[in-house]
Amino acid sequence: MAQKHEHDHDHGEHGSELSEMQLRVRALETVLTEKGYVDPAALDAVIEAYETKVGPHIGARVVAKAWTDPSFKRTLLDDGTKAVLSLGIINRVGDHLIAVENTPNLHNMIVCTLCSCYPWEVLGLPPVWYKSAPYRSRAVNDPRGVLADFGVKLPAGTAIRVWDSTAETRFIVLPMRPAGTDGWSEEKLAGLVTRDSMIGTGLAKAASEVA
Amino acid sequence: MDGVHDMGGMHGFGKVEPEQNEPVFHDDWERRLYALYRAMSYAGVWVIDQARFARERLPPAVYLASSYYRKWELGMEKLLAELGLVGPDELAAGHALRPGKTLKRKLAARDVPNIVTRGSYSRPPQAPARFKPGDRVRTKNIHPTTHTRLPRYARDRIGVIEAVRGCHVFPDTVAINKGEDPQWLYTVVFDGRELWGEDAESSLKVSIEAFEPYLEPA
């Protein structure tokens, strides 16, 4: 019962030969399905959820709300899980979401040196660089060098705090609100919040970038 | 285990290379593999630290040369064989050669909205927390050959308890089928110079999430 699924057209650009990994995963899916362990329709639903529903747009809404609502911001910094649930964007949040706030004096950066732990519920699946050896090795001892790789230069007086996600707690950075955005709606503000600004390898966009 | 997965502070891996407009998945096999992993996790055949430990036990050269999802695939094959759920002969044949075992549950499409969020790792404590915010602690100098979440760069180092995060499943035991043995979890913050010596930036601070058995008073 070979799995001939609808995504096969994606392979066109690679030619007709299947790669080692395509073959391995195809065999794995076939065996797991034949044994009754997995349902291919459920697999399709998982993929759809992570490609279309879960992503950094959720975190961006959380940040924009915190920028405009001081009471929400306090709740977010006190109990990230509770605060994100209260927005009603997602119906459940892992127990231990922790939001950490950037200020002119302090810049936070999130890493997982041991594997690639990442706050999936609010940022979606992590980019390749987050899971790569260069990031996992250098974030803890050369964060300013890592920021330079992203084209980000912080003032020398801004201290850096790195959070290594070594347990099931998960972190999201609350970036600084850009200047010149007074009176902006939450929706417009959310457009300034990049994925990288919520990991701490970037800053929120300047007002001029979306105006 | 002191494996190549424990990368914090290693040199020589080069620059971080962000990809513009990166897709969620880079190939269809990554999509299918990710979903297979989630479905088997939902079926209750392993817990997250068992899956991590399977990847950590890949040969170092394979670990370093493999993409993230390739490591997941190889780790899954290893775990499925160890758990007696899928034989290497079946993967080689590309078909089931024996009937499946009965699993705790099976992921259906209607369950998917509930699995895009994570489960809880909180557990009732077995004893009161030994440390409180502000306490100075020294991380233990441990080198277990099995799974641990105390990274090498933060062993035998003095830090400060910044927060108590509750009592959680202990990865070191659950990864090797020795039970959840819930332990208090703390955010422990270190000065950059305590970790990296005098060359480190003086204002740098790095924290780890440390389980109580990793810590002693300092």
Interface residues (C-beta under 8 A of the other chain):
Chain A: M1 A2 Q3 H5 H7 D8 D10 H11 S19 M21 Q22 R24 V25 R26 A27 L28 E29 T30 V31 L32 E34 K35 G36 Y37 V38 D39 A41 A42 L43 D44 A45 V46 I47 A49 Y50 E51 K53 V54 G55 I90 N91 R92 V93 G94 D95 H96 V111 T113 L114 C115 S116 W120 E121 G124 L125 P127 V128 W129 K131 S132 A133 P134 Y135 R136 S137 R138 A139 V140 N141 P143 R144 V146 D149 F150 A159 I160 R161 V162 W163 D164 S165 T166 A167 E168 T169 R170 D196 T201
Chain B: H5 D6 M7 G8 G9 M10 H11 F13 G14 K15 V16 E17 P18 E19 E22 V24 F25 H26 D27 D28 W29 R31 R32 L33 Y34 A35 L36 R38 A39 M40 A43 I48 R52 R55 L64 S67 Y68 Y69 R70 E73 M76 E77 L85 V86 E90 L91 A92 A93 G94 H95 A96 P99 G100 K101 L103 K106 L107 A108 A109 D111 V112 P113 N114 I115 V116 T117 R118 G119 S120 Y121 S122 R149 L150 P151 Y153 A154 R165 G166 H168 V169 P171 L185 T187 V189 G192 L195 W196 A200 E201 S203 L204 K205 V206 S207 I208 E209 A210 F211
